[in-house]
Amino acid sequence: AWDAARKYILFGMFRDANGELVGPESEVYETLGIGEQIGGPLEDLAGPALNNFVKFVAVVSFVTSDLYDMTPERTWPWGIGQVVINFML
């Protein structure tokens, strides 16, 4: 996504809040370059593993959502149990 955003700015298709064109000499373009250099190598390394973990946590949270109340008085033991279960897996 970093390189796609940089190309978007490079081809002159991005405007700021004032409607002015943001070009490759802007700070936004340089910031996207830094993000691409830092995040690019880590994207292939951690992306697939974290994707599966996030999906798993979301499904478990959705399935156990009936155990929780809106008030924290009776909810905190279930929350701690959820954290323990996630670390055990």
mmCIF file of the C-alpha atoms, coordinates in Angstrom:
data_MODEL
# 
_entry.id   MODEL 
# 
loop_
_atom_site.group_PDB 
_atom_site.id 
_atom_site.type_symbol 
_atom_site.label_atom_id 
_atom_site.label_alt_id 
_atom_site.label_comp_id 
_atom_site.label_asym_id 
_atom_site.label_entity_id 
_atom_site.label_seq_id 
_atom_site.pdbx_PDB_ins_code 
_atom_site.Cartn_x 
_atom_site.Cartn_y 
_atom_site.Cartn_z 
_atom_site.occupancy 
_atom_site.B_iso_or_equiv 
_atom_site.pdbx_formal_charge 
_atom_site.auth_seq_id 
_atom_site.auth_comp_id 
_atom_site.auth_asym_id 
_atom_site.auth_atom_id 
_atom_site.pdbx_PDB_model_num 
ATOM 1  C CA . ALA A 1 1  ? 0.000   0.000   0.000   1.00 0.00 ? 1  ALA A CA 1 
ATOM 2  C CA . TRP A 1 2  ? 2.942   2.327   0.600   1.00 0.00 ? 2  TRP A CA 1 
ATOM 3  C CA . ASP A 1 3  ? 4.142   2.133   -2.989  1.00 0.00 ? 3  ASP A CA 1 
ATOM 4  C CA . ALA A 1 4  ? 0.600   2.572   -4.334  1.00 0.00 ? 4  ALA A CA 1 
ATOM 5  C CA . ALA A 1 5  ? 0.184   5.735   -2.251  1.00 0.00 ? 5  ALA A CA 1 
ATOM 6  C CA . ARG A 1 6  ? 3.517   7.075   -3.497  1.00 0.00 ? 6  ARG A CA 1 
ATOM 7  C CA . LYS A 1 7  ? 2.482   6.439   -7.116  1.00 0.00 ? 7  LYS A CA 1 
ATOM 8  C CA . TYR A 1 8  ? -0.810  8.203   -6.440  1.00 0.00 ? 8  TYR A CA 1 
ATOM 9  C CA . ILE A 1 9  ? 1.132   11.311  -5.385  1.00 0.00 ? 9  ILE A CA 1 
ATOM 10 C CA . LEU A 1 10 ? 3.756   10.906  -8.124  1.00 0.00 ? 10 LEU A CA 1 
ATOM 11 C CA . PHE A 1 11 ? 1.148   10.927  -10.907 1.00 0.00 ? 11 PHE A CA 1 
ATOM 12 C CA . GLY A 1 12 ? -0.524  14.056  -9.486  1.00 0.00 ? 12 GLY A CA 1 
ATOM 13 C CA . MET A 1 13 ? -3.771  12.522  -8.291  1.00 0.00 ? 13 MET A CA 1 
ATOM 14 C CA . PHE A 1 14 ? -3.614  13.574  -4.609  1.00 0.00 ? 14 PHE A CA 1 
ATOM 15 C CA . ARG A 1 15 ? -4.864  16.890  -3.259  1.00 0.00 ? 15 ARG A CA 1 
ATOM 16 C CA . ASP A 1 16 ? -4.688  18.177  0.302   1.00 0.00 ? 16 ASP A CA 1 
ATOM 17 C CA . ALA A 1 17 ? -7.533  19.635  2.393   1.00 0.00 ? 17 ALA A CA 1 
ATOM 18 C CA . ASN A 1 18 ? -7.181  23.018  0.645   1.00 0.00 ? 18 ASN A CA 1 
ATOM 19 C CA . GLY A 1 19 ? -7.514  21.451  -2.789  1.00 0.00 ? 19 GLY A CA 1 
ATOM 20 C CA . GLU A 1 20 ? -3.860  22.013  -3.687  1.00 0.00 ? 20 GLU A CA 1 
ATOM 21 C CA . LEU A 1 21 ? -1.924  19.345  -5.521  1.00 0.00 ? 21 LEU A CA 1 
ATOM 22 C CA . VAL A 1 22 ? 0.555   17.362  -3.401  1.00 0.00 ? 22 VAL A CA 1 
ATOM 23 C CA . GLY A 1 23 ? 3.660   16.502  -5.389  1.00 0.00 ? 23 GLY A CA 1 
ATOM 24 C CA . PRO A 1 24 ? 6.762   14.367  -5.022  1.00 0.00 ? 24 PRO A CA 1 
ATOM 25 C CA . GLU A 1 25 ? 8.667   17.201  -3.343  1.00 0.00 ? 25 GLU A CA 1 
ATOM 26 C CA . SER A 1 26 ? 6.250   17.256  -0.396  1.00 0.00 ? 26 SER A CA 1 
ATOM 27 C CA . GLU A 1 27 ? 6.784   15.956  3.119   1.00 0.00 ? 27 GLU A CA 1 
ATOM 28 C CA . VAL A 1 28 ? 3.936   13.479  2.646   1.00 0.00 ? 28 VAL A CA 1 
ATOM 29 C CA . TYR A 1 29 ? 5.789   11.817  -0.233  1.00 0.00 ? 29 TYR A CA 1 
ATOM 30 C CA . GLU A 1 30 ? 8.983   11.554  1.823   1.00 0.00 ? 30 GLU A CA 1 
ATOM 31 C CA . THR A 1 31 ? 7.069   10.099  4.770   1.00 0.00 ? 31 THR A CA 1 
ATOM 32 C CA . LEU A 1 32 ? 5.518   7.449   2.545   1.00 0.00 ? 32 LEU A CA 1 
ATOM 33 C CA . GLY A 1 33 ? 9.010   6.575   1.325   1.00 0.00 ? 33 GLY A CA 1 
ATOM 34 C CA . ILE A 1 34 ? 10.184  6.016   4.886   1.00 0.00 ? 34 ILE A CA 1 
ATOM 35 C CA . GLY A 1 35 ? 7.134   3.868   5.600   1.00 0.00 ? 35 GLY A CA 1 
ATOM 36 C CA . GLU A 1 36 ? 7.825   1.805   2.505   1.00 0.00 ? 36 GLU A CA 1 
ATOM 37 C CA . GLN A 1 37 ? 11.471  1.248   3.477   1.00 0.00 ? 37 GLN A CA 1 
ATOM 38 C CA . ILE A 1 38 ? 10.649  0.207   7.029   1.00 0.00 ? 38 ILE A CA 1 
ATOM 39 C CA . GLY A 1 39 ? 7.372   -1.654  6.519   1.00 0.00 ? 39 GLY A CA 1 
ATOM 40 C CA . GLY A 1 40 ? 8.166   -3.344  3.222   1.00 0.00 ? 40 GLY A CA 1 
ATOM 41 C CA . PRO A 1 41 ? 10.526  -6.051  4.473   1.00 0.00 ? 41 PRO A CA 1 
ATOM 42 C CA . LEU A 1 42 ? 8.322   -6.759  7.492   1.00 0.00 ? 42 LEU A CA 1 
ATOM 43 C CA . GLU A 1 43 ? 5.164   -7.073  5.394   1.00 0.00 ? 43 GLU A CA 1 
ATOM 44 C CA . ASP A 1 44 ? 6.086   -10.468 3.967   1.00 0.00 ? 44 ASP A CA 1 
ATOM 45 C CA . LEU A 1 45 ? 7.607   -11.671 7.209   1.00 0.00 ? 45 LEU A CA 1 
ATOM 46 C CA . ALA A 1 46 ? 4.840   -10.965 9.726   1.00 0.00 ? 46 ALA A CA 1 
ATOM 47 C CA . GLY A 1 47 ? 1.810   -10.341 7.529   1.00 0.00 ? 47 GLY A CA 1 
ATOM 48 C CA . PRO A 1 48 ? 0.491   -13.874 6.985   1.00 0.00 ? 48 PRO A CA 1 
ATOM 49 C CA . ALA A 1 49 ? 1.072   -15.015 10.574  1.00 0.00 ? 49 ALA A CA 1 
ATOM 50 C CA . LEU A 1 50 ? -0.569  -11.965 12.123  1.00 0.00 ? 50 LEU A CA 1 
ATOM 51 C CA . ASN A 1 51 ? -3.475  -12.194 9.707   1.00 0.00 ? 51 ASN A CA 1 
ATOM 52 C CA . ASN A 1 52 ? -4.382  -15.674 10.942  1.00 0.00 ? 52 ASN A CA 1 
ATOM 53 C CA . PHE A 1 53 ? -3.943  -14.649 14.578  1.00 0.00 ? 53 PHE A CA 1 
ATOM 54 C CA . VAL A 1 54 ? -6.201  -11.604 14.199  1.00 0.00 ? 54 VAL A CA 1 
ATOM 55 C CA . LYS A 1 55 ? -8.883  -13.726 12.522  1.00 0.00 ? 55 LYS A CA 1 
ATOM 56 C CA . PHE A 1 56 ? -8.671  -16.317 15.302  1.00 0.00 ? 56 PHE A CA 1 
ATOM 57 C CA . VAL A 1 57 ? -8.968  -13.742 18.085  1.00 0.00 ? 57 VAL A CA 1 
ATOM 58 C CA . ALA A 1 58 ? -11.902 -12.077 16.312  1.00 0.00 ? 58 ALA A CA 1 
ATOM 59 C CA . VAL A 1 59 ? -13.781 -15.377 15.943  1.00 0.00 ? 59 VAL A CA 1 
ATOM 60 C CA . VAL A 1 60 ? -13.154 -16.406 19.559  1.00 0.00 ? 60 VAL A CA 1 
ATOM 61 C CA . SER A 1 61 ? -14.258 -12.975 20.792  1.00 0.00 ? 61 SER A CA 1 
ATOM 62 C CA . PHE A 1 62 ? -17.412 -13.143 18.681  1.00 0.00 ? 62 PHE A CA 1 
ATOM 63 C CA . VAL A 1 63 ? -18.294 -16.644 19.897  1.00 0.00 ? 63 VAL A CA 1 
ATOM 64 C CA . THR A 1 64 ? -17.755 -15.766 23.562  1.00 0.00 ? 64 THR A CA 1 
ATOM 65 C CA . SER A 1 65 ? -19.459 -12.347 23.395  1.00 0.00 ? 65 SER A CA 1 
ATOM 66 C CA . ASP A 1 66 ? -22.535 -13.588 25.305  1.00 0.00 ? 66 ASP A CA 1 
ATOM 67 C CA . LEU A 1 67 ? -20.369 -14.227 28.376  1.00 0.00 ? 67 LEU A CA 1 
ATOM 68 C CA . TYR A 1 68 ? -19.685 -10.525 28.854  1.00 0.00 ? 68 TYR A CA 1 
ATOM 69 C CA . ASP A 1 69 ? -21.880 -7.888  30.502  1.00 0.00 ? 69 ASP A CA 1 
ATOM 70 C CA . MET A 1 70 ? -21.911 -4.165  29.886  1.00 0.00 ? 70 MET A CA 1 
ATOM 71 C CA . THR A 1 71 ? -20.726 -3.551  33.450  1.00 0.00 ? 71 THR A CA 1 
ATOM 72 C CA . PRO A 1 72 ? -17.217 -4.613  34.507  1.00 0.00 ? 72 PRO A CA 1 
ATOM 73 C CA . GLU A 1 73 ? -18.206 -6.069  37.880  1.00 0.00 ? 73 GLU A CA 1 
ATOM 74 C CA . ARG A 1 74 ? -18.912 -9.565  36.510  1.00 0.00 ? 74 ARG A CA 1 
ATOM 75 C CA . THR A 1 75 ? -16.970 -9.320  33.247  1.00 0.00 ? 75 THR A CA 1 
ATOM 76 C CA . TRP A 1 76 ? -13.328 -9.141  34.346  1.00 0.00 ? 76 TRP A CA 1 
ATOM 77 C CA . PRO A 1 77 ? -12.931 -12.858 35.230  1.00 0.00 ? 77 PRO A CA 1 
ATOM 78 C CA . TRP A 1 78 ? -14.088 -13.821 31.737  1.00 0.00 ? 78 TRP A CA 1 
ATOM 79 C CA . GLY A 1 79 ? -11.692 -11.294 30.207  1.00 0.00 ? 79 GLY A CA 1 
ATOM 80 C CA . ILE A 1 80 ? -8.750  -12.678 32.153  1.00 0.00 ? 80 ILE A CA 1 
ATOM 81 C CA . GLY A 1 81 ? -9.788  -16.194 31.155  1.00 0.00 ? 81 GLY A CA 1 
ATOM 82 C CA . GLN A 1 82 ? -9.884  -15.111 27.512  1.00 0.00 ? 82 GLN A CA 1 
ATOM 83 C CA . VAL A 1 83 ? -6.362  -13.726 27.738  1.00 0.00 ? 83 VAL A CA 1 
ATOM 84 C CA . VAL A 1 84 ? -5.105  -16.938 29.364  1.00 0.00 ? 84 VAL A CA 1 
ATOM 85 C CA . ILE A 1 85 ? -6.744  -19.075 26.675  1.00 0.00 ? 85 ILE A CA 1 
ATOM 86 C CA . ASN A 1 86 ? -5.197  -16.961 23.901  1.00 0.00 ? 86 ASN A CA 1 
ATOM 87 C CA . PHE A 1 87 ? -1.724  -17.314 25.405  1.00 0.00 ? 87 PHE A CA 1 
ATOM 88 C CA . MET A 1 88 ? -2.125  -21.058 25.856  1.00 0.00 ? 88 MET A CA 1 
ATOM 89 C CA . LEU A 1 89 ? -2.961  -21.504 22.197  1.00 0.00 ? 89 LEU A CA 1 
# 
